[in-house]
Amino acid sequence: MSIFDGKRLTNETFKLDIERMRRGWYSDKYFENINRMLIALSSDNYSYAGQFHNLPEGISPDDIAVGDIEVEMQWFTRRLGKTTVVGVDKALAMLRHCTGYFEGDTFIDTSDKLEVWAVQDGTIVKYEGDPTKIQPVIKVRGRYRDFALLETPTLGILTRSSRVATNVYETLVAANGKPVLFFPARFDLHEVQAADGYAYNIALLRFNRENEHELGAFVSTDAQGDWWGGAGGGTVAHAAIASFLGDTAEAMMEFARILPAQIPRIALVDFNNDSVRDTLRVLEKLFTKYRELMDAGNKDEAKKYRLYGVRLDTSGSLRDVSVQPLGDPALDLGVNPRLVFNVRQGLDHAWENWTLPKVWKEAAKEFCRSVKIVVSGGFNPDKIRKFEKLEVPVDIYAVGSYLFNNGNSTTTDYTADVVRVKIHGKWIDMAKVGRKVGENENLERIW
């Protein structure tokens, strides 16, 4: 699966559309045109007949069968700084199952004729802006026309997965070791969820290894966990509260009663734009039932009424009732530091206003103060860093659309270049101007 277990995922996981990929369905059209041209040249027994070649002195241009030219191609990213590489295993599956050519309707598999080197998913590469100094993540040597059609889909999976993984990693760093919930599923097609969730998990494993943490993975859909054995999690949405006529406390009571105890009870408390009030209502109602069940000796049922956390998701166009206006949207609107402090204070002191027998006071205090605060809505590394610098009492960050960001500093576009050709049995440098053969000590021979 990655550098973390030394294994590689196969097409049993990816379930590629092999037939159509072999025919160029997913390829930019110019690769199909090149492919057709090279096949025709091979059939015509064409040899290079030009005058303006770039061969070094002493290498004859005679008898070079262009249609069957063997090349060395390298895949690399141009994202500045460090990139957490993901997508390699799926790209290798494409090469293994779709390298070859058709004779009529019969596909001739020539993948065993390739020489392939690749890094493991989870590897870090660096790029400082000079395209002559890159670290390839895949290198392939072989007859170009046999894998020309695969440049588009292999670059696509590397670009997307590495972008998501690197964005996740940088978010985890900003969060100072606090959990980051992976919440971007609603911002793209459902078909990409498995690859995106896998990228998130690889980034999390990388972060844990480098920072000696043991953060768990939190994805929101089962599809996001498909490639690595994870499962989606979550509690209630705004729509559920609307179904209970805006009564957040009652919605959480029924959720707690019906759903298994192992599902964390996280109340979404911004529906009425009065997060402190609704937090306290949920807290007291759940605690009352918890205490009743504990007093009756029904500990297992009582666990269902433990409030794990509250989630703040106030719209960036609204000021929560508990936040006194200062006239600055950055300070007043949405999920801001003052709102989080207000909710934390409300949680920590709620038990003091409850009528309790002495034997229950310490337990009530612990019940309240153990509740975690989850924040969501417009969070990215910059906003998280500001919260952390101010020591805002956030326990968990839920991040959505930023994790798909692909602009400016997050641009992770991959490209692939032919950098050598095999001429009369020798490998000759043949990169376009501005590119060179790259090296990466983490490349390993695959087949």
Buried (B, 14 or more C-beta within 10 A) or exposed (E): BBBBEEEBBEBEBBEBEBEEBBBBEBBBEEBBEBBEBBBEBBEEEBEBEEEEEEBEEEBEBEEBBBBBBBBBBBBBBBBBEEBBBBBBBBBBBBBBBBBBBEEEEEBEBBBEBBEBBBBBBBBBBBBEEEBEEBBBBBBBBBBBBBBBBBBBBBBBBBBBBBBBBBBBBBBBBBBEBBBBBBBBBEEBEEEBBBBBBBBBBBBBBBBBEEEEEEBEBBBBBBBBBBBBEBEBBBBBEEEBBEEBEEBBBBBBBBBBEEBEBEBBBBBBBBBBBBBBBBBBBBBBBBBEBBBEBBEEEEEEBBBBBBBBBBBBBBBEEEBBBBBEEEEEEEBBBBBBBBBBBBBBEBBBEBBEEBEBEEEBEEBBBEBBEEBBBBBBBBBBBEBBBBBBEEEBBBBBBBBBBBBBBBEEEBBBEBBBBBBBBBBEEEBBEBBEEEBBBBEBEBBEEBE
